[in-house]
């Protein structure tokens, strides 16, 4: 019988038949089975496994096995039952038939198709995994690109803002530099120093500081620092520092101590050196450099002679001893361990041979041999030159004149400019006066001639015409000489606000006077440039010109309500100018804060509303209502940034 194959293409009926035949064969193969496949109950019981004997206790000795019973005697032949017939043997199971070639071919094709399908599935899985990885990589690159673009955009915005800020700062610095350069070019440094010194001495005498005055005058005679005051701005200070740096480095390289210290005295103020230990150490080592420079030059030809052996070395040694004496009194210099060795240079006869000053790597190796075999460009000298270069780049640009000098320069510039402007204005006034007097004289003569009854001749009229045209051209030429930028008429004069407020409180019932005062205040707010108007609004707010902080009805309310007891024309004028002043002040932040304060904000809004209502009812002119509405809109609505 053939067993079914999982890929067998036989139908289900044949499979069921094969399965039933297999079951029947199995049942017939059981031992003791009767024909037909039925199994008796006794036979099934015999097939069960025999019951195991009960376990014997360990503490009991097993009983001896009983003796076998004697075999029974055979019965007589007549009494024996006939023996049953032997059961037929079960047929041996037959082997499954071999698989045919066609079935095997179908099986192989199915296995091949399954293998190909599995391969395609594996390839599809691999491709899907690669696509997922590619998508993740593209997504990461896209995110990185977006982040980079955002970063570039932020950097671009920051750079734009920095450029705008730098341009504004550069413009401001340029204007400041121009102003400071302008105020510092009229006086020389000597005259400026004398003038400022005279002011300081005058102040000390006024304060009766006699000892200080004597000390100030005595120390002023000794020149330890010759200042240059023409570098007030940062730009000028940087230019001056660059010029001083070139001169100092050239003198350092050439060993010209006189030129070096001359430039140093005029460029480096003493307080800059005394304010830092490093600066003190730098100046000390510069003195060592110039004191040993003559010895370095001589050692190349005569290394055996003691120091000093010529007048240049003697002068250098004398200056060195003076420097060492001054340095020994400075606690900061004495506390610097790297400078101890230099204090022995004044007592050593051959410092160029001493191990302390010749050993490479030693901080005090002044006489370390350089590449050319000399001492002028060794490591110690190059390090000192680099320190001097850094000092000129980082410290000298920070040196600016005292503020007192700058203030005096600005005052002197203003005073001289004002004097020149006044003299020029006086000259123009005199010229205008002369022309006016000439025109008046000709006018009087013409009227006199006409009154006498004599008719003017044609020649007379022609001469008069030429005279008038000449004076007209003369007036036009004089008018061109007036510089609008120096016109002091457009600048509001100083005003005593407390006196004005007191005056308004005393005459609060005079409508015409109030209208004139508010008209004058409005003109003050309209004259000059934006900064002048801003300061005027600030001063009016600080000094409470409208009387908003005074208990009771403010001056503003009295001016707005003035039409109740006055004529329409006068009341309209007072209301108009009062509302116009409020509108002008509301353009600026300080004015709005003042007008909307807790103590007077309600009065201001109420006054403007009253102004609009009176204009609507006809009590005042329509222009008063328009001005009141404009002031209300500025106070109650947001204003543009340009007005803030």
C-alpha positions as CSV (number, residue, x, y, z in Angstrom):
1,X,0.0,0.0,0.0
2,X,1.4,3.5,-1.0
3,X,1.5,6.2,1.8
4,X,0.2,9.6,0.8
5,X,2.7,12.4,0.0
6,X,2.0,15.9,1.2
7,X,2.2,17.1,-2.4
8,X,0.4,14.1,-3.8
9,X,-2.2,15.2,-6.4
10,X,-4.7,12.3,-5.6
11,X,-8.2,13.1,-4.6
12,X,-9.6,12.7,-1.1
13,X,-11.6,9.4,-1.7
14,X,-8.5,7.4,-2.5
15,X,-6.8,8.8,0.6
16,X,-9.7,7.7,2.8
17,X,-9.7,4.2,1.2
18,X,-5.9,3.8,1.9
19,X,-6.4,5.0,5.5
20,X,-9.2,2.4,6.2
21,X,-7.2,-0.4,4.7
22,X,-4.2,0.5,6.9
23,X,-6.4,0.3,10.0
24,X,-7.8,-3.1,9.1
25,X,-4.3,-4.5,8.5
26,X,-3.1,-3.1,11.9
27,X,-6.1,-4.8,13.6
28,X,-5.4,-8.1,12.0
29,X,-1.8,-8.0,12.9
30,X,-2.6,-8.1,16.6
31,X,-1.7,-11.5,18.2
32,X,-4.7,-13.6,19.2
33,X,-7.1,-11.6,17.0
34,X,-9.9,-13.6,15.6
35,X,-10.7,-13.4,12.0
36,X,-12.6,-10.4,11.0
37,X,-10.6,-8.0,13.2
38,X,-12.7,-8.4,16.4
39,X,-10.8,-8.6,19.7
40,X,-12.3,-10.4,22.7
41,X,-12.2,-8.8,26.2
42,X,-10.0,-11.6,27.6
43,X,-7.4,-11.0,25.0
44,X,-7.4,-7.3,25.6
45,X,-6.9,-7.9,29.3
46,X,-4.0,-10.3,28.6
47,X,-2.4,-7.5,26.6
48,X,-2.3,-5.2,29.6
49,X,1.0,-5.1,31.6
50,X,1.0,-7.3,34.7
51,X,0.6,-5.6,38.0
52,X,3.9,-5.1,39.8
53,X,4.2,-6.7,43.3
54,X,3.8,-4.5,46.3
55,X,7.0,-3.2,47.9
56,X,8.3,-5.1,50.8
57,X,9.1,-3.1,54.0
58,X,12.7,-2.7,54.7
59,X,12.5,-3.9,58.4
60,X,10.8,-7.2,57.6
61,X,12.6,-10.3,56.3
62,X,10.9,-11.6,53.3
63,X,9.2,-15.0,53.7
64,X,10.8,-17.9,52.0
65,X,9.3,-18.8,48.7
66,X,6.8,-21.7,48.9
67,X,7.7,-25.0,47.4
68,X,6.4,-25.6,44.0
69,X,3.3,-27.6,43.9
70,X,3.4,-31.1,42.3
71,X,2.3,-31.2,38.8
72,X,-1.2,-32.7,38.4
73,X,-1.5,-36.2,37.0
74,X,-2.5,-36.4,33.4
75,X,-6.2,-37.2,33.0
76,X,-7.2,-40.3,31.1
77,X,-7.5,-40.1,27.5
78,X,-11.2,-40.5,27.5
79,X,-11.7,-37.5,29.7
80,X,-9.5,-34.9,27.7
81,X,-11.3,-32.3,25.5
82,X,-10.4,-32.0,21.9
83,X,-7.7,-29.3,21.2
84,X,-8.8,-26.2,19.3
85,X,-7.7,-25.6,15.7
86,X,-4.7,-23.1,15.3
87,X,-5.5,-19.5,14.4
88,X,-4.6,-18.4,10.9
89,X,-1.5,-16.2,10.6
90,X,-1.9,-12.5,9.8
91,X,-0.7,-11.5,6.3
92,X,2.6,-9.7,6.2
93,X,2.4,-5.9,5.5
94,X,3.1,-5.0,1.9
95,X,5.7,-2.2,1.0
96,X,4.4,1.1,-0.5
97,X,4.7,1.2,-4.2
98,X,7.5,3.3,-5.6
99,X,6.9,7.0,-6.6
100,X,6.4,7.4,-10.3
101,X,8.6,9.6,-12.5
102,X,5.8,12.0,-13.2
103,X,5.0,12.4,-9.5
104,X,8.6,12.9,-8.7
105,X,8.9,15.5,-11.5
106,X,5.9,17.3,-10.1
107,X,7.4,17.2,-6.7
108,X,10.7,18.6,-8.0
109,X,9.0,21.4,-9.9
110,X,7.0,22.3,-6.8
111,X,10.2,22.4,-4.7
112,X,11.8,24.6,-7.4
113,X,8.9,27.0,-7.5
114,X,8.9,27.2,-3.7
115,X,12.7,27.9,-3.8
116,X,12.2,30.6,-6.4
117,X,9.4,32.1,-4.4
118,X,11.5,32.1,-1.3
119,X,14.3,33.7,-3.2
120,X,12.0,36.4,-4.6
121,X,10.6,36.9,-1.1
122,X,14.1,37.3,0.3
123,X,15.1,39.7,-2.5
124,X,11.9,41.7,-1.9
125,X,12.7,41.9,1.9
126,X,16.2,43.0,1.1
127,X,15.1,45.7,-1.3
128,X,12.4,46.9,1.2
129,X,15.1,47.1,3.9
130,X,17.4,49.0,1.6
131,X,14.5,51.4,0.7
132,X,13.8,52.0,4.3
133,X,17.5,52.7,5.0
134,X,17.6,55.0,2.0
135,X,14.4,56.8,3.1
136,X,15.8,57.2,6.6
137,X,19.1,58.6,5.2
138,X,17.3,61.0,2.9
139,X,15.1,62.1,5.8
140,X,18.1,62.7,8.0
141,X,19.9,64.6,5.2
142,X,16.8,66.7,4.7
143,X,16.5,67.5,8.4
144,X,20.2,68.3,8.5
145,X,19.8,70.6,5.4
146,X,16.8,72.3,7.0
147,X,18.8,72.9,10.2
148,X,21.7,74.2,8.3
149,X,19.5,76.5,6.3
150,X,17.9,77.8,9.5
151,X,21.4,78.2,11.0
152,X,22.6,80.1,7.9
153,X,19.4,82.3,8.0
154,X,20.0,83.1,11.6
155,X,23.6,83.9,11.0
156,X,22.6,86.1,8.1
157,X,20.1,88.0,10.2
158,X,22.7,88.4,13.0
159,X,25.3,89.6,10.4
160,X,22.8,92.1,9.0
161,X,21.9,93.4,12.4
162,X,25.6,93.6,13.3
163,X,26.3,95.5,10.0
164,X,23.5,98.0,10.8
165,X,24.7,98.4,14.4
166,X,28.3,98.8,13.2
167,X,27.3,101.4,10.6
168,X,25.3,103.3,13.2
169,X,28.1,103.1,15.6
170,X,30.7,104.1,13.0
171,X,28.5,107.1,12.0
172,X,28.2,108.1,15.6
173,X,31.9,107.7,16.2
174,X,32.6,109.7,13.0
175,X,30.4,112.6,14.2
176,X,32.0,112.5,17.7
177,X,35.4,112.3,16.1
178,X,34.7,115.3,13.9
179,X,33.4,117.3,16.9
180,X,36.4,116.4,19.1
181,X,38.8,117.1,16.3
182,X,37.1,120.4,15.7
183,X,37.3,121.5,19.3
184,X,41.0,120.4,19.7
185,X,42.5,122.2,16.8
186,X,42.2,125.8,18.0
187,X,44.7,125.6,20.9
188,X,48.2,124.1,21.1
189,X,49.0,121.5,23.8
190,X,51.1,124.0,25.7
191,X,48.4,126.7,25.8
192,X,45.7,124.2,26.6
193,X,47.8,122.7,29.5
194,X,48.4,126.2,30.8
195,X,44.7,127.2,30.6
196,X,43.5,124.0,32.3
197,X,46.2,124.3,34.9
198,X,45.1,127.9,35.6
199,X,41.5,126.7,36.0
200,X,42.6,124.1,38.5
201,X,44.7,126.5,40.4
202,X,41.9,129.0,40.5
203,X,39.6,126.4,41.9
204,X,42.1,125.4,44.6
205,X,42.6,129.0,45.6
206,X,38.8,129.5,45.7
207,X,38.6,126.4,48.1
208,X,41.5,127.8,50.2
209,X,43.6,124.7,49.7
210,X,46.9,126.5,50.2
211,X,49.1,123.5,50.7
212,X,47.6,121.8,47.6
213,X,48.2,125.0,45.6
214,X,51.9,125.2,46.6
215,X,52.4,121.5,45.8
216,X,50.5,121.8,42.5
217,X,52.7,124.8,41.4
218,X,55.9,123.1,42.5
219,X,55.2,119.8,40.7
220,X,54.0,121.7,37.6
221,X,57.6,123.0,37.1
222,X,59.1,119.4,36.8
223,X,58.3,117.8,33.5
224,X,57.8,114.1,33.9
225,X,55.1,113.8,31.3
226,X,54.6,116.0,28.3
227,X,51.0,115.2,27.2
228,X,49.4,115.5,23.8
229,X,45.7,116.5,24.0
230,X,44.8,116.2,20.3
231,X,43.5,112.7,20.5
232,X,40.1,112.9,22.3
233,X,38.3,110.4,20.2
234,X,38.9,106.6,19.8
235,X,40.0,107.1,16.2
236,X,42.5,109.8,17.0
237,X,43.8,107.8,20.0
238,X,44.4,104.7,17.8
239,X,46.2,106.8,15.1
240,X,48.3,108.4,17.7
241,X,49.2,105.0,19.3
242,X,50.2,103.6,15.9
243,X,52.5,106.6,15.3
244,X,54.1,106.3,18.7
245,X,54.5,102.5,18.2
246,X,56.5,103.0,15.0
247,X,58.8,105.6,16.7
248,X,59.3,103.4,19.8
249,X,60.2,100.3,17.9
250,X,62.6,102.1,15.6
251,X,64.4,103.6,18.6
252,X,64.4,100.2,20.4
253,X,66.0,98.5,17.4
254,X,68.7,101.2,16.9
255,X,69.4,101.5,20.7
256,X,68.7,105.2,20.7
257,X,67.7,105.7,24.3
258,X,67.3,109.4,24.1
259,X,64.8,109.3,21.2
260,X,63.0,106.4,22.8
261,X,62.4,108.0,26.1
262,X,61.5,111.3,24.5
263,X,58.7,109.6,22.6
264,X,57.8,107.6,25.7
265,X,57.5,110.7,27.8
266,X,55.1,112.3,25.4
267,X,53.0,109.2,24.7
268,X,52.8,107.2,27.9
269,X,51.3,108.9,30.9
270,X,52.8,107.9,34.3
271,X,49.5,106.6,35.7
272,X,49.4,104.0,33.0
273,X,52.7,102.5,34.2
274,X,51.9,102.8,37.9
275,X,48.5,101.1,37.5
276,X,50.0,97.7,36.5
277,X,52.9,95.5,37.7
278,X,53.5,94.2,34.2
279,X,53.8,97.7,32.8
280,X,56.3,98.5,35.6
281,X,58.3,95.4,34.8
282,X,58.3,96.3,31.1
283,X,59.6,99.8,31.7
284,X,62.3,98.4,34.0
285,X,63.5,95.9,31.4
286,X,63.5,98.6,28.8
287,X,65.9,100.6,30.9
288,X,68.1,97.4,31.2
289,X,68.0,97.1,27.4
290,X,69.3,100.6,26.7
291,X,71.8,100.5,29.6
292,X,73.4,97.3,28.2
293,X,73.2,98.2,24.5
294,X,76.6,100.0,24.5
295,X,78.2,97.0,26.2
296,X,76.6,94.6,23.6
297,X,78.2,96.6,20.8
298,X,81.6,96.7,22.4
299,X,81.8,93.0,23.4
300,X,81.8,92.1,19.7
301,X,85.3,93.7,19.4
302,X,86.6,93.7,23.0
303,X,85.1,91.0,25.2
304,X,87.7,91.1,27.9
305,X,87.5,94.7,29.2
306,X,85.5,95.3,32.3
307,X,82.2,97.3,32.3
308,X,82.3,100.2,32.0
309,X,85.3,101.1,29.8
310,X,84.2,104.1,27.7
311,X,82.1,107.2,28.3
312,X,79.0,105.8,26.7
313,X,79.1,102.8,29.1
314,X,79.8,105.1,32.0
315,X,76.7,107.2,31.2
316,X,74.6,104.0,30.8
317,X,75.9,102.6,34.1
318,X,75.0,105.9,35.9
319,X,71.5,105.8,34.5
320,X,71.2,102.1,35.3
321,X,72.1,102.8,39.0
322,X,69.5,105.5,39.2
323,X,66.8,103.2,37.7
324,X,67.8,100.4,40.1
325,X,67.6,102.8,43.0
326,X,64.1,103.9,42.1
327,X,63.0,100.4,41.5
328,X,64.2,99.2,44.9
329,X,61.7,101.6,46.5
330,X,58.8,100.0,44.6
331,X,57.2,97.1,46.4
332,X,55.6,95.6,43.4
333,X,58.9,95.6,41.4
334,X,60.8,94.1,44.3
335,X,58.2,91.4,44.8
336,X,58.7,90.2,41.2
337,X,61.2,87.3,41.5
338,X,62.1,87.4,37.8
339,X,63.7,90.8,38.3
340,X,66.0,90.0,41.2
341,X,69.0,89.2,39.0
342,X,69.0,92.6,37.2
343,X,69.8,94.4,40.5
344,X,73.4,92.9,40.3
345,X,74.2,94.5,37.0
346,X,75.4,97.7,38.6
347,X,78.1,95.9,40.6
348,X,79.4,93.2,38.1
349,X,82.4,94.1,36.0
350,X,81.8,91.4,33.3
351,X,78.1,90.8,33.1
352,X,78.4,89.5,29.6
353,X,80.4,86.5,30.9
354,X,78.2,85.8,34.0
355,X,76.3,82.5,33.8
356,X,73.1,84.2,35.1
357,X,73.0,86.5,32.0
358,X,74.4,84.1,29.4
359,X,72.6,80.8,30.0
360,X,70.0,80.0,27.4
361,X,66.5,79.7,28.7
362,X,67.2,81.9,31.7
363,X,64.7,84.7,32.0
364,X,67.6,87.2,32.6
365,X,69.8,86.0,29.7
366,X,70.5,89.5,28.4
367,X,73.8,88.3,26.8
368,X,72.6,85.1,25.3
369,X,74.3,84.6,22.0
370,X,72.1,85.0,18.9
371,X,72.3,83.2,15.6
372,X,74.8,85.8,14.2
373,X,77.1,85.3,17.2
374,X,76.2,88.6,18.9
375,X,73.7,89.8,21.5
376,X,71.5,92.4,19.6
377,X,68.9,89.9,18.4
378,X,69.0,87.1,21.0
379,X,65.9,85.6,22.5
380,X,65.8,88.0,25.5
381,X,65.8,91.0,23.2
382,X,63.1,89.6,20.8
383,X,60.8,88.7,23.8
384,X,61.2,92.3,25.1
385,X,60.5,93.7,21.7
386,X,57.3,91.6,21.5
387,X,56.2,92.8,24.9
388,X,56.7,96.4,23.8
389,X,54.7,95.8,20.6
390,X,51.8,94.3,22.5
391,X,51.9,97.2,25.0
392,X,51.6,99.7,22.1
393,X,48.8,97.8,20.5
394,X,46.7,97.1,23.6
395,X,47.4,99.8,26.1
396,X,48.3,103.0,24.2
397,X,45.0,103.3,22.3
398,X,43.3,103.5,25.7
399,X,45.1,106.7,26.7
400,X,42.8,109.7,26.3
401,X,42.9,113.1,27.8
402,X,41.1,113.9,31.0
403,X,37.5,114.9,30.8
404,X,38.3,118.3,32.2
405,X,40.5,119.0,29.2
406,X,37.8,117.9,26.8
407,X,35.2,120.0,28.6
408,X,37.5,123.0,28.4
409,X,38.1,122.4,24.7
410,X,34.4,122.2,24.0
411,X,33.7,125.4,26.1
412,X,36.5,127.2,24.4
413,X,35.2,126.2,21.0
414,X,31.7,127.3,21.9
415,X,32.9,130.5,23.3
416,X,35.0,131.5,20.3
417,X,32.2,130.4,17.9
418,X,29.6,132.4,19.8
419,X,31.9,135.4,19.8
420,X,32.5,135.1,16.1
421,X,28.8,134.6,15.4
422,X,27.9,137.6,17.6
423,X,30.5,139.8,15.9
424,X,29.3,138.7,12.5
425,X,25.7,139.4,13.5
426,X,26.5,142.8,14.8
427,X,28.3,143.6,11.6
428,X,25.3,142.5,9.5
429,X,23.0,144.5,11.8
430,X,25.1,147.6,11.3
431,X,25.1,147.1,7.5
432,X,21.4,146.6,7.5
433,X,21.1,149.8,9.6
434,X,23.2,151.8,7.2
435,X,21.2,150.6,4.2
436,X,17.9,151.3,6.0
437,X,19.1,154.8,7.0
438,X,20.1,155.6,3.4
439,X,16.7,154.4,2.1
440,X,15.0,156.4,4.7
441,X,16.9,159.5,3.8
442,X,16.1,159.1,0.1
443,X,12.5,158.5,1.1
444,X,12.4,161.7,3.2
445,X,14.0,163.7,0.4
446,X,11.5,162.3,-2.1
447,X,8.5,163.2,0.1
448,X,9.9,166.6,0.8
449,X,10.4,167.3,-2.9
450,X,6.9,166.1,-3.7
451,X,5.4,168.3,-0.8
452,X,7.2,171.4,-2.2
453,X,5.2,171.0,-5.4
454,X,8.2,170.6,-7.7
455,X,7.8,167.8,-10.1
456,X,10.7,165.3,-10.1
457,X,12.5,165.2,-13.3
458,X,13.1,162.1,-15.4
459,X,16.8,162.1,-14.5
460,X,15.9,162.3,-10.8
461,X,13.5,159.3,-11.1
462,X,16.1,157.3,-13.0
463,X,18.7,158.0,-10.4
464,X,16.3,157.0,-7.6
465,X,15.4,153.8,-9.4
466,X,19.1,152.9,-9.8
467,X,19.7,153.7,-6.1
468,X,16.8,151.5,-5.0
469,X,17.9,148.6,-7.2
470,X,21.5,148.9,-5.9
471,X,20.3,148.8,-2.3
472,X,18.1,145.8,-3.1
473,X,21.1,143.8,-4.4
474,X,23.1,144.9,-1.4
475,X,20.4,143.6,1.0
476,X,20.3,140.3,-0.9
477,X,24.0,139.9,-0.6
478,X,23.9,140.5,3.1
479,X,21.0,138.0,3.5
480,X,23.2,135.3,1.8
481,X,25.8,135.8,4.5
482,X,23.4,134.6,7.2
483,X,24.0,130.9,7.9
484,X,20.8,129.2,8.9
485,X,22.7,126.5,10.8
486,X,24.1,129.3,13.1
487,X,20.8,131.2,13.4
488,X,20.1,131.5,17.1
489,X,16.6,132.8,16.5
490,X,15.3,129.2,15.8
491,X,16.6,128.0,19.1
492,X,14.1,128.6,22.0
493,X,15.5,130.8,24.7
494,X,15.8,129.5,28.3
495,X,12.5,129.7,30.2
496,X,11.8,129.9,34.0
497,X,8.9,127.4,34.2
498,X,8.2,128.0,37.9
499,X,7.8,131.7,37.3
500,X,5.6,131.0,34.3
501,X,3.4,128.7,36.3
502,X,3.1,131.2,39.1
503,X,2.2,133.9,36.6
504,X,-0.6,131.7,35.0
505,X,-2.0,130.9,38.4
506,X,-2.3,134.6,39.2
507,X,-4.0,135.5,35.9
508,X,-6.0,132.4,35.3
509,X,-9.2,134.4,34.6
510,X,-7.8,136.5,31.8
511,X,-8.8,134.7,28.6
512,X,-6.7,136.7,26.2
513,X,-3.6,136.4,28.3
514,X,-4.1,132.6,28.5
515,X,-4.4,132.4,24.8
516,X,-1.2,134.4,24.3
517,X,0.7,132.2,26.8
518,X,-0.4,128.9,25.2
519,X,0.4,130.3,21.8
520,X,3.9,131.1,22.9
521,X,4.3,127.6,24.4
522,X,3.0,126.1,21.1
523,X,5.6,128.1,19.2
524,X,8.3,126.9,21.5
525,X,7.2,123.3,20.7
526,X,7.3,124.0,16.9
527,X,10.7,125.8,16.7
528,X,14.0,124.0,16.2
529,X,14.7,120.5,15.2
530,X,13.2,117.3,16.6
531,X,15.6,117.0,19.5
532,X,14.9,120.6,20.6
533,X,11.2,120.0,20.5
534,X,11.6,116.8,22.5
535,X,13.6,118.6,25.2
536,X,10.9,121.3,25.3
537,X,8.2,118.8,25.8
538,X,10.2,117.1,28.5
539,X,10.9,120.4,30.3
540,X,7.2,121.4,30.2
541,X,6.2,118.0,31.6
542,X,8.8,118.0,34.4
543,X,7.9,121.6,35.4
544,X,4.1,121.0,35.3
545,X,3.3,123.9,33.0
546,X,-0.3,122.9,32.7
547,X,-0.7,122.7,36.5
548,X,-2.0,119.1,36.5
549,X,-0.4,118.4,39.8
550,X,-2.0,121.4,41.6
551,X,-5.1,120.7,43.6
552,X,-8.3,122.0,42.1
553,X,-9.0,122.9,38.5
554,X,-5.9,123.0,36.4
555,X,-4.9,125.9,34.2
556,X,-5.8,123.8,31.2
557,X,-9.4,123.3,32.3
558,X,-9.7,127.0,32.9
559,X,-8.4,127.8,29.5
560,X,-10.7,125.3,27.8
561,X,-13.7,126.6,29.7
562,X,-12.8,130.2,29.1
563,X,-15.5,130.5,26.3
564,X,-18.2,130.4,29.0
565,X,-17.5,133.9,30.1
566,X,-15.8,135.4,27.1
567,X,-16.6,136.2,23.5
568,X,-16.6,133.4,21.0
569,X,-13.5,134.6,19.3
570,X,-11.4,134.9,22.4
571,X,-12.7,131.6,23.9
572,X,-12.0,129.8,20.6
573,X,-8.5,131.2,20.5
574,X,-7.7,130.0,24.1
575,X,-9.3,126.6,23.5
576,X,-7.5,126.2,20.2
577,X,-4.0,126.9,21.6
578,X,-4.6,124.9,24.7
579,X,-5.6,121.8,22.7
580,X,-2.7,122.4,20.3
581,X,-0.2,122.4,23.2
582,X,-1.7,119.1,24.4
583,X,-1.4,117.7,20.8
584,X,2.2,118.8,20.5
585,X,3.2,117.4,23.9
586,X,1.4,114.1,23.1
587,X,3.8,113.4,20.2
588,X,6.5,112.4,22.7
589,X,6.6,109.8,25.4
590,X,7.5,112.1,28.3
591,X,4.5,114.4,27.3
592,X,2.1,111.4,27.1
593,X,3.2,110.2,30.5
594,X,2.6,113.6,32.0
595,X,-0.8,114.2,30.3
596,X,-2.1,110.8,31.3
597,X,-0.9,110.8,34.9
598,X,-3.2,109.7,37.7
599,X,-3.6,113.3,39.1
600,X,-4.3,115.1,35.8
601,X,-5.2,112.5,33.1
602,X,-8.9,112.8,33.7
603,X,-8.7,116.6,33.5
604,X,-6.8,116.4,30.2
605,X,-9.3,113.9,28.6
606,X,-12.2,115.9,30.0
607,X,-10.9,119.2,28.6
608,X,-10.4,117.7,25.1
609,X,-13.9,116.1,25.2
610,X,-15.3,119.5,26.2
611,X,-13.4,121.1,23.4
612,X,-15.0,118.7,20.9
613,X,-18.4,119.1,22.3
614,X,-18.2,123.0,22.2
615,X,-17.1,122.8,18.6
616,X,-20.1,120.5,17.8
617,X,-22.5,122.9,19.5
618,X,-21.0,125.9,17.9
619,X,-19.6,127.5,21.0
620,X,-16.1,127.5,19.6
621,X,-14.7,127.3,16.1
622,X,-14.6,124.0,14.2
623,X,-10.8,124.1,14.1
624,X,-10.8,123.7,17.9
625,X,-12.8,120.5,17.6
626,X,-10.4,119.2,15.0
627,X,-7.3,119.9,17.1
628,X,-9.1,118.3,20.1
629,X,-9.8,115.1,18.2
630,X,-6.2,114.9,17.0
631,X,-4.9,115.3,20.6
632,X,-7.4,112.6,21.8
633,X,-6.4,110.2,19.1
634,X,-2.7,110.6,20.0
635,X,-3.4,110.0,23.7
636,X,-5.8,107.1,23.4
637,X,-4.4,105.2,20.4
638,X,-1.0,103.6,19.7
639,X,1.5,105.9,18.1
640,X,4.0,105.0,15.5
641,X,7.6,104.2,16.5
642,X,8.8,107.3,14.6
643,X,7.0,109.5,17.1
644,X,8.2,107.7,20.2
